[in-house]
């Protein structure tokens, strides 16, 4: 017998294992360095204004389960940097690629993704909620332009499979 709560929990589409394997063979520091470069550009105005100072000296772990990738990020001297793989994290978020793309493109409400346990928050939940609220307040449309449209279309395509 299904309850209303359990019937709302949907399984996300996941990255097929043959595609995940090559990604998981790339060292975490390489993944994190690429992500850091993108995030420092994306958040340049907020970093310059000190709006992200709440992350100074904190380690955030972003785990993409189906791709078997973990990103360790920290902030030092007002810049996001890669933290050593396996560093003790202050806050963590984990989910599948599809759910992170839904979050990034705002095709799904973050609270819904967390409530339905498609994204999981661990560690310092207060810091995690602060990060979520910070990200919710940003307008990415003008910064991402065509990339956002591409991500939206890719997410819809993945969701149909």
C-alpha positions in Angstrom: 0.0 0.0 0.0 1.4 3.4 -0.9 0.9 6.4 1.2 0.5 9.9 -0.2 4.0 10.8 0.9 5.6 7.8 -0.7 3.7 8.2 -3.9 5.2 11.7 -4.3 8.8 10.4 -4.1 9.9 10.1 -7.8 13.1 8.4 -8.9 15.2 10.7 -11.0 16.7 9.6 -14.3 20.3 8.7 -13.8 23.5 8.7 -15.8 24.1 5.3 -17.4 27.0 3.5 -15.8 29.1 3.3 -19.0 29.0 7.1 -19.1 29.7 7.5 -15.4 32.8 5.3 -15.4 35.0 7.6 -17.5 33.9 10.6 -15.4 34.7 8.8 -12.2 38.3 8.0 -13.4 39.2 11.7 -13.6 40.8 12.8 -10.3 38.5 14.8 -8.1 41.0 17.8 -8.0 40.6 18.1 -11.8 36.8 18.1 -11.6 36.9 20.6 -8.7 39.3 22.9 -10.5 37.1 23.1 -13.6 34.0 23.7 -11.5 35.9 26.4 -9.4 36.8 28.3 -12.5 33.2 28.4 -13.7 31.8 29.3 -10.2 34.4 32.1 -9.7 33.3 33.7 -13.0 29.6 33.1 -12.3 29.7 34.6 -8.8 32.3 37.3 -9.5 29.9 40.2 -8.5 28.9 38.5 -5.2 32.5 37.5 -4.4 33.6 41.1 -5.0 30.8 42.5 -2.8 31.6 40.0 0.0 28.2 38.4 -0.2 29.7 34.9 -0.1 32.0 35.6 2.9 29.9 33.2 5.0 31.8 30.4 3.1 35.2 31.6 4.1 37.3 28.7 5.5 34.3 26.3 5.1 34.5 23.1 3.0 31.5 22.2 0.9 31.1 18.7 -0.6 29.0 18.3 -3.7 28.5 14.7 -4.5 26.9 13.7 -7.9 25.9 10.1 -7.1 25.2 8.7 -10.6 28.3 10.2 -12.1 30.4 9.1 -9.1 32.0 12.5 -8.8 32.7 14.5 -5.7 33.6 18.2 -5.6 35.4 19.6 -2.6 35.2 23.4 -2.5 36.3 26.0 -0.1 36.7 29.8 0.0 40.0 31.5 0.8 40.7 35.2 0.6 37.4 35.9 -1.2 37.9 33.3 -3.9 36.4 29.8 -4.3 39.1 27.1 -4.5 39.3 23.4 -4.7 39.7 21.7 -1.3 41.7 18.5 -1.0 39.7 15.4 -1.9 38.4 13.7 1.2 38.7 16.9 3.3 36.4 17.1 6.3 33.3 18.9 5.0 31.2 21.4 6.9 28.3 21.0 4.6 27.4 18.5 1.9 24.8 18.2 -0.8 24.3 15.1 -2.9 22.0 14.1 -5.7 21.9 12.8 -9.3 23.0 14.9 -12.3 19.3 15.3 -13.4 18.3 16.8 -10.1 21.2 19.2 -10.0 20.3 20.3 -13.5 16.7 20.9 -12.4 18.0 23.0 -9.5 20.5 25.0 -11.7 17.9 25.7 -14.3 15.1 26.4 -11.8 12.8 23.9 -13.4 12.1 22.5 -10.0 11.8 24.2 -6.7 14.8 23.4 -4.4 12.5 22.8 -1.4 10.6 20.1 -3.5 13.9 18.4 -4.4 15.0 18.3 -0.8 11.6 17.3 0.6 11.3 14.4 -1.9 14.9 13.4 -0.9 16.2 13.7 -4.4 18.8 16.1 -3.1 20.2 15.5 0.4 21.8 18.0 2.6 24.3 17.0 5.3 26.6 18.5 7.9 25.9 22.0 9.1 22.3 22.4 7.9 22.2 26.0 8.9 25.1 26.7 6.5 23.4 24.6 3.9 20.1 26.5 4.2 22.0 29.8 4.1 23.6 28.6 0.8 20.3 27.5 -0.6 18.6 30.8 0.2 21.6 32.7 -1.2 21.4 30.8 -4.5 17.6 31.2 -4.6 18.1 35.0 -4.5 20.3 35.2 -7.5 19.2 35.8 -11.1 21.2 33.7 -13.5 19.3 34.3 -16.7 21.4 37.3 -17.9 24.7 35.7 -16.8 24.2 32.3 -18.4 22.3 33.3 -21.5 22.4 30.6 -24.2 24.0 28.1 -21.8 20.9 28.2 -19.6 18.6 27.5 -22.5 20.9 24.6 -23.5 20.8 23.2 -20.0 17.0 23.6 -19.8 16.5 21.7 -23.1 19.0 19.0 -22.0 17.2 18.5 -18.7 13.9 18.1 -20.5 15.4 15.6 -22.9 16.9 13.6 -20.0 13.6 13.7 -18.2 11.8 12.1 -21.1 14.1 9.0 -21.2 
